[in-house]
Amino acid sequence: MRTGRHHTSGQRRQNERRGNGWIWRLAMKPSISVLGMGRMGSALARALLEAGYRTTVWNRTAQKTAPLAALGASVAPSVREAIDAAEIIVVNVSDYGATSALLRGSDVAPGLAGKVIVELTSGTPDGARETSRWAKAQGAGYIDGAILATPDFIGTEAGTILLSGAPELYTGNAEVFRALGGNVQHLGAEPGLANALDSAVLALMWGALFGGLHAIAVAEAEKIDLGELGRQWTATAPVIEGLVGDLIRRSNAGRFASDAETLSSVSPHYGAFQHLKALMQARSIDRTVIDGYDVIFRRAIAAGHLHDDFAALSQFMRAA
């Protein structure tokens, strides 16, 4: 929330936000504490240090902080001391339960007033919403995030982090987030958005990975060289990418009936799917996942969508 007035390095401004009762302190280079020194937490702290931020780290197992200390980080002996040392608290632990255990104790929670919590722990949208409400009750600002990257991408231009929560906290700390990755995106004020979109993207990823496992099992059972499978994947990946993009667009528009622009309808897919089922049955390949696909196919066909666009299946992913 810059005013255009020149500020010297380190000079602070204070804006009192009377609506929610906390005072947001913004510095040209705010002090930051990172809780959790696993591979991802360590990467986050390292990126902040490289960007010139005064960074404090804490981890339950203290020896994991040593590499960061060697890079110039301060090591806090306790969570409360880490919070007291910083204006922004970045949390990257195992889950929201672990975050609660760290922050909600009677000796820690009072120190959060006036701070900004950036929750980069994986969780659910409802967990993010509940944590946001709790943080607000403590007088703290809250930004929730989902990291769509492995640790080696943190601090690089390709590092992707999705954020949601109060827009002013995002814009006011944009340089901090920019230090963590070049593709940091703020999705909106609703705190559950980042984790919701993260789950959707992970569903795409796991669909591809489990599809890869199926393909490998079929290739090995039929004595197909996996190098050849890799070459065919490279050749067909753009086609699959196009099909998924079209599926999303048609579902968004509610265009489920086949039309002149339909790329694939349910009928030929289901016919080819029977061949895959038969092959996997004959070669004793686990069918747990594809049996689930079969349920969705059958649900849509029973409702009269055999000759509709494949996007029609999106209507049948909810509970029966």
C-alpha positions in Angstrom: 0.0 0.0 0.0 2.5 2.5 -1.2 1.7 6.3 -1.2 4.3 7.4 -3.7 6.3 9.2 -0.9 10.0 8.3 -0.8 11.1 6.2 2.1 14.6 5.5 3.1 15.7 1.8 3.6 14.3 0.3 6.7 11.8 3.1 7.3 8.4 1.9 8.5 4.9 3.1 8.1 1.9 2.1 10.1 -1.7 1.9 8.8 -4.3 1.1 11.4 -7.0 -1.1 10.0 -9.9 -0.4 12.3 -12.3 -2.9 10.6 -10.5 -5.9 12.0 -8.6 -4.4 14.9 -5.0 -5.1 13.9 -2.2 -2.8 13.0 -0.4 -3.7 9.8 3.3 -2.7 9.9 4.9 -2.5 6.5 8.7 -2.1 6.1 10.7 -1.8 2.9 12.4 -5.0 4.0 10.1 -6.7 6.6 11.6 -9.2 9.0 10.4 -12.8 8.4 10.4 -16.0 10.4 10.0 -19.4 8.8 8.6 -22.2 10.9 9.5 -25.7 9.6 12.9 -26.6 8.1 11.9 -29.6 6.0 13.1 -29.5 2.3 10.4 -27.0 1.3 10.7 -24.8 4.4 14.4 -24.7 4.0 14.1 -23.7 0.4 11.7 -20.9 1.3 14.1 -19.6 4.0 17.0 -19.8 1.6 15.1 -17.8 -1.1 14.3 -15.1 1.4 17.9 -14.8 2.6 19.1 -14.6 -1.0 16.7 -11.7 -1.6 18.1 -9.8 1.4 15.4 -10.3 4.0 16.3 -10.6 7.7 15.2 -14.2 8.2 14.7 -16.2 11.4 14.2 -19.9 11.3 12.8 -22.4 13.7 12.4 -26.2 13.6 11.5 -28.8 16.2 14.7 -30.6 15.4 17.2 -27.8 15.9 20.0 -29.4 13.8 18.0 -28.9 10.6 18.4 -25.1 11.0 22.2 -25.3 10.8 22.5 -25.0 7.0 20.3 -21.9 7.1 22.3 -20.4 10.0 25.4 -20.9 7.8 23.7 -18.7 5.2 23.0 -15.9 7.7 19.6 -16.9 9.2 19.0 -16.3 12.9 17.9 -19.4 14.7 15.1 -19.1 17.2 15.1 -21.5 20.1 11.3 -21.4 20.4 8.2 -20.7 18.3 7.4 -17.7 20.4 10.8 -16.2 19.9 10.6 -16.8 16.2 7.3 -14.9 16.2 8.6 -12.1 18.3 11.5 -11.7 15.9 9.4 -11.0 12.8 6.6 -9.1 11.2 5.7 -11.9 8.7 5.4 -15.5 9.9 5.8 -18.1 7.1 4.6 -21.6 8.2 5.5 -24.7 6.3 4.9 -27.9 8.3 3.2 -31.2 7.8 -0.5 -30.1 8.0 -2.8 -27.6 9.6 -2.9 -29.7 12.7 0.8 -29.2 13.1 0.3 -25.4 12.5 -2.3 -25.3 15.2 0.0 -27.1 17.6 2.6 -24.5 17.0 0.6 -21.3 17.0 -2.5 -21.8 19.2 -0.8 -22.4 22.6 -1.5 -19.9 25.3 2.2 -18.9 25.3 2.4 -18.3 21.5 -1.0 -17.0 20.3 -0.8 -13.6 22.1 2.4 -12.7 20.2 0.6 -12.9 16.8 -1.3 -9.7 17.1 -0.2 -7.3 14.4 1.7 -10.0 12.5 1.0 -11.4 9.1 0.7 -15.2 9.0 1.5 -16.8 5.6 0.4 -20.4 5.8 2.2 -22.5 3.1 1.3 -25.8 4.6 -0.8 -28.2 2.4 -4.4 -28.4 3.6 -8.0 -28.2 2.7 -10.1 -25.2 1.7 -12.2 -25.5 4.9 -9.0 -25.7 7.0 -7.8 -22.5 5.4 -11.0 -20.7 6.2 -11.1 -21.9 9.8 -7.4 -20.9 10.3 -8.1 -17.5 8.7 -11.0 -16.9 11.1 -8.8 -17.9 14.1 -5.9 -15.7 13.0 -8.3 -12.7 12.7 -9.5 -13.4 16.2 -5.9 -13.1 17.4 -5.5 -9.8 15.7 -3.3 -11.2 12.9 -3.4 -10.9 9.1 -3.6 -14.1 7.2 -2.7 -15.3 3.7 -3.1 -18.9 2.7 -1.0 -20.5 0.0 -0.4 -23.7 -1.9 3.0 -24.4 -3.5 2.8 -26.0 -6.9 6.5 -26.7 -7.2 9.3 -28.9 -5.8 11.9 -27.2 -3.5 14.3 -26.7 -6.3 11.9 -24.3 -8.1 11.5 -22.0 -5.0 13.1 -18.7 -5.6 13.3 -19.2 -9.4 11.2 -17.6 -12.2 9.3 -20.9 -12.6 8.4 -21.2 -9.0 4.5 -21.3 -8.7 2.7 -20.4 -5.5 -1.0 -19.8 -5.3 -2.2 -17.4 -2.6 -5.6 -16.3 -1.3 -6.7 -13.9 1.4 -6.8 -10.2 2.1 -5.7 -8.4 -1.2 -4.0 -5.6 0.7 -1.7 -8.1 2.5 -0.7 -9.6 -0.9 -0.1 -6.2 -2.6 1.6 -4.8 0.4 4.0 -7.7 0.6 4.3 -8.4 -3.1 8.1 -8.2 -3.1 8.3 -10.8 -0.3 6.2 -13.2 -2.3 8.1 -12.4 -5.5 11.3 -13.6 -3.7 9.7 -17.0 -3.3 8.9 -17.6 -6.9 8.4 -15.8 -10.2 4.9 -17.2 -10.7 3.2 -16.2 -7.5 -0.5 -15.7 -8.1 -3.1 -14.1 -5.8 -6.5 -15.7 -6.6 -8.8 -13.6 -4.4 -9.9 -12.6 -1.0 -11.6 -15.9 -0.1 -8.9 -17.8 2.0 -9.9 -21.3 0.8 -9.3 -20.6 -2.9 -5.6 -21.5 -3.0 -6.0 -24.9 -1.5 -9.1 -25.6 -3.6 -7.3 -24.9 -6.9 -4.3 -26.8 -5.6 -6.5 -29.9 -5.1 -7.9 -29.5 -8.6 -4.4 -29.2 -10.2 -3.2 -32.2 -8.1 -6.2 -34.2 -9.4 -4.9 -33.5 -13.0 -1.4 -34.5 -12.0 -2.5 -37.7 -10.3 -4.7 -38.6 -13.2 -1.6 -38.4 -15.4 0.6 -40.2 -13.0 -1.8 -43.1 -12.4 -2.5 -43.2 -16.1 1.3 -43.5 -16.5 1.3 -46.4 -14.1 -1.4 -48.2 -16.0 0.5 -47.6 -19.3 3.7 -49.0 -17.8 1.8 -52.1 -16.5 0.2 -52.8 -19.8 3.5 -52.2 -21.7 5.4 -54.6 -19.4 2.6 -57.2 -19.6 2.7 -57.1 -23.4 6.5 -56.9 -23.5 6.6 -53.4 -25.0 9.8 -51.6 -24.6 9.3 -48.7 -22.1 11.4 -46.5 -24.2 8.9 -46.9 -27.0 6.1 -46.1 -24.6 8.0 -42.9 -23.7 8.3 -41.9 -27.4 4.6 -42.4 -27.9 3.8 -40.3 -24.9 5.9 -37.5 -26.3 4.1 -37.7 -29.6 0.6 -37.9 -28.1 1.0 -35.5 -25.1 -0.1 -32.4 -27.1 -3.2 -34.2 -28.2 -4.1 -35.1 -24.7 -3.3 -31.6 -23.5 -5.7 -30.3 -26.1 -8.5 -32.7 -25.1 -8.2 -31.7 -21.4 -8.2 -28.0 -22.3 -11.4 -28.6 -24.4 -13.0 -30.6 -21.6 -12.5 -27.7 -19.1 -13.7 -25.1 -21.5 -16.9 -27.1 -22.5 -17.7 -27.9 -18.9 -17.3 -24.3 -18.0 -19.8 -23.4 -20.7 -22.1 -26.3 -20.0 -21.7 -27.5 -23.6 -22.3 -31.2 -23.1 -24.2 -32.2 -26.2 -22.1 -33.2 -29.2 -21.7 -30.5 -31.9 -19.6 -29.6 -34.8 -16.7 -28.7 -32.5 -16.7 -31.9 -30.5 -13.3 -33.6 -30.3 -14.5 -36.8 -28.7 -17.8 -38.2 -27.6 -18.5 -40.8 -24.9 -19.3 -43.7 -27.2 -15.9 -44.3 -28.9 -14.1 -43.7 -25.6 -16.3 -46.3 -23.8 -15.7 -48.8 -26.6 -11.9 -48.5 -26.4 -12.2 -48.6 -22.6 -13.7 -52.1 -22.8 -10.6 -53.2 -24.6 -8.4 -51.8 -21.9 -10.5 -53.6 -19.2 -10.3 -56.9 -21.1 -6.5 -56.6 -21.5 -6.0 -55.8 -17.8 -8.2 -58.6 -16.8 -6.3 -61.1 -19.0 -2.9 -59.9 -17.7 -4.0 -59.7 -14.0 -3.3 -55.9 -13.9 -4.9 -54.1 -10.9 -8.1 -52.5 -12.0 -9.0 -50.6 -8.9 -8.7 -47.2 -10.5 -10.2 -48.0 -13.9 -13.2 -49.7 -12.2 -13.9 -46.3 -10.8 -13.7 -44.9 -14.3 -16.3 -47.5 -15.3 -18.7 -46.4 -12.7 -18.6 -42.8 -14.1 -19.0 -44.0 -17.7 -22.0 -46.2 -16.8 -23.7 -43.4 -14.8 -23.5 -41.1 -17.7 -24.6 -43.7 -20.3 -27.6 -44.7 -18.1 -28.6 -41.0 -18.1 -28.6 -41.0 -21.9 -25.3 -39.4 -22.7 -23.6 -42.1 -24.7 -23.4 -39.9 -27.8 -22.7 -36.6 -26.1 -19.4 -34.9 -25.8 -17.0 -36.5 -23.3 -17.4 -33.3 -21.2 -20.9 -34.7 -20.2 -19.2 -37.0 -17.8 -18.3 -34.0 -15.6 -21.9 -33.9 -14.4 -21.5 -37.4 -12.9 -18.4 -36.9 -10.7 -20.6 -36.0 -7.7 -22.1 -38.5 -5.4 -24.6 -40.8 -7.0 
